[in-house]
Amino acid sequence: MKKLLLAIALGSVCAISFAQGKDLKVAIDPTYEPFTFKTADGKPTGFDVDIASALCEQIKRKCVFVEQVWDSMIPGLQAKKYDVIISSMSVTDDRLKVIDFTDKYYNTPSRVVVKKGVKFDGPASLKGKKIGVLKGSTQEKYAIGELKTAGVEIVSYEAQDQVYLDIKAGRLDGTVADFVEVTGGFLSKPEGKDYNLVGPELYIQKYFGIGAGIGLRKGQDDLKKELNTAIKTIRTNGTYKTINDKYFKFDVYGK
C-alpha cells in the first residue's frame, strides 16, 4: 500500500512539474528603474520583470530571476548561468554576432541629459563636460562615437544608478540614457530637478539597434520561436497594454 501511495504521489508531482514546465532562468540588471528594479523588501519588479513573467506564463515555464551586472550579461549567458536576458537589451549588429535575439518587445529613444542652463546645439557644445554612461550599453557606444570625438569626457559605470549618484555629487555634468529610464529614474526625482533633456530623440540604428529584444544563446531556436509567439500573444490579448499602462503613459512598443 505504501509503495502504491508513493507511486501515486510521485505521479502527481511529475504531472504538476510537467504542467508548470521547468524553470526559465532570466538575467536582469535591477538598477534600471522603471524597467527593472527592486521593491523595498528586495523583490525584483518593473516593466521587464512583468513582461518576463507574462511570457513565462504563456510558454508554461516558471521565471527565476538572476541578478547580473550589465557588462557581464552576455558572457554570463554564453557561460549558461541563465537561459535568457530580459533586461532592456537592444538588438544591435554587434550583439547579434555573439548571441541571438527574439523580436523586439519595446523600443524607446535615448536622450542626452545635462544641467539646466547648459546651451546644447550638438555634441561640440558639450566639449570639456564629463558625461556618465552605463558600461557596455548602447548609450556608451553612442557617447564614445559622437561625444568623445567632440571633446567630451566619457566615464563608464557598472550600473546606471551609480551615474545618478555621481551627477548628484557634482562629479558628472550629465548622462546619455534611455528616455523613459532617465525620466523615471532621475529627472522625476528631487535630485534631478536641476537637469533636463537636450537635443533630439536618439534612434540611430548603428548605435541603438532596432529596439529591446530577449537575448538567447545561438542555437536556442525552439525557445526563440516560443518566445516570439508569446510576445505576439501578449500584444494581442491585452496583457502587454496592462503592463505598459502600469508603468508608462504611452505605448513603449514604439516604432
C-alpha positions as CSV (number, residue, x, y, z in Angstrom):
1,M,0.0,0.0,0.0
2,K,2.8,2.4,0.9
3,K,4.5,1.7,-2.4
4,L,1.2,2.4,-4.2
5,L,0.7,5.6,-2.4
6,L,4.3,6.7,-3.1
7,A,3.8,5.9,-6.8
8,I,0.6,8.0,-6.9
9,A,2.3,10.9,-5.1
10,L,5.3,10.8,-7.4
11,G,3.0,10.7,-10.4
12,S,1.2,13.7,-9.1
13,V,4.4,15.6,-8.6
14,C,5.5,14.7,-12.2
15,A,2.2,15.9,-13.6
16,I,2.4,19.2,-11.8
17,S,6.0,19.7,-12.9
18,F,5.0,18.9,-16.5
19,A,2.1,21.3,-16.3
20,Q,4.2,24.1,-15.0
21,G,7.2,23.4,-17.1
22,K,10.8,23.8,-16.0
23,D,12.3,27.0,-14.7
24,L,13.4,29.6,-17.1
25,K,16.4,31.5,-15.7
26,V,16.1,35.1,-16.6
27,A,19.0,37.5,-16.3
28,I,18.2,41.1,-15.0
29,D,20.1,44.2,-14.0
30,P,18.0,45.5,-11.1
31,T,19.4,49.1,-11.3
32,Y,17.4,50.3,-14.2
33,E,14.1,51.8,-12.9
34,P,11.3,51.6,-14.1
35,F,12.3,48.7,-16.3
36,T,14.0,46.6,-13.7
37,F,14.5,47.5,-10.0
38,K,13.8,46.2,-6.5
39,T,10.9,46.8,-4.1
40,A,11.7,47.9,-0.5
41,D,11.8,44.2,0.5
42,G,14.3,43.3,-2.2
43,K,11.9,41.7,-4.7
44,P,12.6,42.3,-8.4
45,T,9.9,44.3,-10.2
46,G,9.5,46.7,-13.1
47,F,8.3,46.5,-16.7
48,D,10.9,43.9,-17.8
49,V,10.1,41.7,-14.9
50,D,6.4,41.9,-15.5
51,I,6.9,41.2,-19.2
52,A,9.1,38.2,-18.4
53,S,6.5,36.8,-16.1
54,A,3.8,37.2,-18.7
55,L,5.9,35.5,-21.3
56,C,6.7,32.6,-18.9
57,E,3.0,32.2,-18.2
58,Q,2.4,31.9,-22.0
59,I,5.1,29.3,-22.5
60,K,4.2,27.5,-19.2
61,R,7.6,28.0,-17.6
62,K,8.4,29.5,-14.2
63,C,10.6,32.6,-14.3
64,V,13.6,32.5,-11.9
65,F,15.3,35.9,-11.9
66,V,19.1,36.0,-11.8
67,E,20.8,39.4,-11.0
68,Q,23.7,40.2,-13.2
69,V,26.0,43.3,-13.7
70,W,25.1,44.7,-17.0
71,D,28.5,44.5,-18.6
72,S,28.7,40.8,-17.8
73,M,25.2,39.9,-19.2
74,I,26.3,38.4,-22.5
75,P,29.3,36.5,-21.0
76,G,27.0,35.1,-18.3
77,L,24.5,33.9,-21.0
78,Q,27.3,32.3,-23.0
79,A,28.5,30.5,-19.8
80,K,24.9,29.2,-19.3
81,K,24.4,30.9,-16.0
82,Y,20.9,31.6,-17.2
83,D,18.7,30.8,-20.2
84,V,17.8,34.3,-21.4
85,I,18.3,38.0,-20.9
86,I,15.2,40.1,-20.4
87,S,16.7,43.4,-19.2
88,S,16.2,46.1,-21.8
89,M,18.9,44.8,-24.1
90,S,18.8,46.4,-27.5
91,V,19.2,44.3,-30.6
92,T,22.3,45.6,-32.3
93,D,24.5,44.2,-35.1
94,D,27.5,43.8,-32.8
95,R,25.5,41.8,-30.2
96,L,24.0,39.6,-33.0
97,K,27.5,38.5,-33.8
98,V,27.7,36.7,-30.5
99,I,24.1,36.0,-29.3
100,D,20.7,35.7,-30.8
101,F,17.5,37.7,-30.1
102,T,13.8,37.4,-30.3
103,D,11.7,40.1,-31.9
104,K,11.6,43.4,-30.1
105,Y,9.3,43.8,-27.2
106,Y,9.8,47.6,-26.8
107,N,11.7,50.4,-28.5
108,T,12.2,53.8,-26.8
109,P,14.7,56.5,-27.7
110,S,17.8,57.6,-25.8
111,R,18.5,61.2,-24.8
112,V,21.2,63.5,-23.5
113,V,20.7,64.9,-20.1
114,V,22.6,67.9,-18.7
115,K,22.1,70.7,-16.2
116,K,19.5,73.3,-16.9
117,G,21.1,76.4,-18.4
118,V,23.7,74.5,-20.5
119,K,23.3,75.5,-24.1
120,F,23.1,72.5,-26.3
121,D,23.3,72.7,-30.1
122,G,25.1,69.4,-30.8
123,P,28.0,67.3,-29.4
124,A,30.5,70.1,-29.8
125,S,28.6,72.3,-27.3
126,L,29.4,69.8,-24.6
127,K,33.2,70.0,-25.1
128,G,35.0,69.8,-21.8
129,K,32.0,68.3,-20.0
130,K,32.1,65.0,-18.2
131,I,29.2,62.6,-19.1
132,G,28.5,59.3,-17.4
133,V,27.1,56.2,-19.1
134,L,26.3,52.6,-18.4
135,K,29.3,50.4,-19.3
136,G,28.6,48.1,-22.2
137,S,25.4,49.9,-23.2
138,T,24.3,51.3,-26.5
139,Q,24.4,54.8,-24.8
140,E,28.1,54.2,-24.1
141,K,28.7,53.3,-27.7
142,Y,26.9,56.5,-28.9
143,A,28.8,58.6,-26.3
144,I,32.1,57.3,-27.5
145,G,31.2,57.6,-31.1
146,E,29.6,61.0,-31.1
147,L,30.5,62.9,-27.9
148,K,34.1,61.8,-27.1
149,T,35.2,62.7,-30.6
150,A,33.8,66.2,-29.9
151,G,35.9,66.6,-26.8
152,V,33.5,65.3,-24.2
153,E,35.0,63.2,-21.4
154,I,33.1,59.9,-21.1
155,V,33.0,57.9,-17.8
156,S,31.6,54.4,-17.8
157,Y,29.8,52.9,-14.8
158,E,28.8,49.3,-13.8
159,A,25.2,50.5,-13.0
160,Q,23.0,53.4,-14.2
161,D,22.1,54.4,-10.6
162,Q,25.8,55.0,-10.0
163,V,25.8,57.6,-12.7
164,Y,23.0,59.4,-11.0
165,L,24.8,59.3,-7.7
166,D,27.9,61.0,-9.2
167,I,25.7,63.6,-11.0
168,K,24.2,64.4,-7.7
169,A,27.7,64.6,-6.1
170,G,28.8,67.0,-8.7
171,R,31.4,64.6,-10.3
172,L,29.5,64.5,-13.6
173,D,27.8,67.0,-15.8
174,G,25.2,64.7,-17.2
175,T,24.4,61.4,-18.9
176,V,23.1,59.7,-22.0
177,A,20.4,57.3,-21.1
178,D,17.1,55.7,-22.3
179,F,14.5,58.4,-22.3
180,V,12.0,56.5,-20.2
181,E,14.5,55.2,-17.7
182,V,16.2,58.6,-17.1
183,T,12.8,60.3,-16.8
184,G,11.5,57.9,-14.2
185,G,14.8,57.0,-12.5
186,F,16.3,60.5,-12.3
187,L,14.6,63.6,-13.7
188,S,11.3,63.0,-11.9
189,K,13.1,62.7,-8.5
190,P,14.3,65.6,-6.3
191,E,18.0,65.0,-7.3
192,G,17.1,65.5,-10.9
193,K,15.2,68.8,-10.6
194,D,18.1,70.9,-11.9
195,Y,18.6,68.8,-15.1
196,N,16.8,68.4,-18.3
197,L,16.7,66.6,-21.7
198,V,18.5,68.2,-24.6
199,G,18.8,67.5,-28.2
200,P,16.7,65.1,-30.4
201,E,15.4,61.7,-29.6
202,L,18.2,59.3,-30.4
203,Y,17.2,56.3,-32.6
204,I,20.4,56.0,-34.6
205,Q,20.4,52.3,-35.6
206,K,24.2,51.8,-35.7
207,Y,24.3,52.7,-32.0
208,F,20.9,51.9,-30.6
209,G,19.8,49.0,-32.8
210,I,16.1,48.2,-33.5
211,G,14.7,48.0,-30.0
212,A,15.0,45.8,-27.0
213,G,14.7,42.0,-27.5
214,I,15.2,38.9,-25.4
215,G,18.8,37.7,-25.6
216,L,19.4,34.0,-26.2
217,R,22.4,31.8,-26.9
218,K,22.9,30.9,-30.6
219,G,21.0,27.7,-31.3
220,Q,18.1,28.2,-28.9
221,D,15.8,28.2,-31.9
222,D,12.8,26.4,-30.3
223,L,12.8,28.7,-27.3
224,K,13.2,31.7,-29.6
225,K,10.1,30.6,-31.5
226,E,8.1,30.0,-28.4
227,L,9.0,33.5,-27.0
228,N,8.3,35.2,-30.3
229,T,4.8,33.6,-30.3
230,A,4.4,34.6,-26.7
231,I,5.3,38.3,-27.4
232,K,2.7,38.4,-30.2
233,T,0.1,36.8,-27.9
234,I,0.5,39.3,-25.0
235,R,0.5,42.1,-27.6
236,T,-2.9,41.0,-28.9
237,N,-4.7,39.7,-25.7
238,G,-4.3,42.9,-23.7
239,T,-1.6,41.7,-21.3
240,Y,1.1,43.9,-22.8
241,K,-1.1,47.0,-22.6
242,T,-2.0,46.3,-19.0
243,I,1.7,46.1,-18.1
244,N,2.7,49.0,-20.3
245,D,0.0,51.3,-18.7
246,K,1.2,50.2,-15.2
247,Y,4.5,52.0,-15.8
248,F,4.1,54.4,-18.7
249,K,1.7,56.9,-20.2
250,F,2.4,55.9,-23.8
251,D,3.0,52.7,-25.7
252,V,6.7,51.9,-25.3
253,Y,6.5,49.2,-28.1
254,G,7.5,52.1,-30.4
255,K,8.3,52.2,-34.0
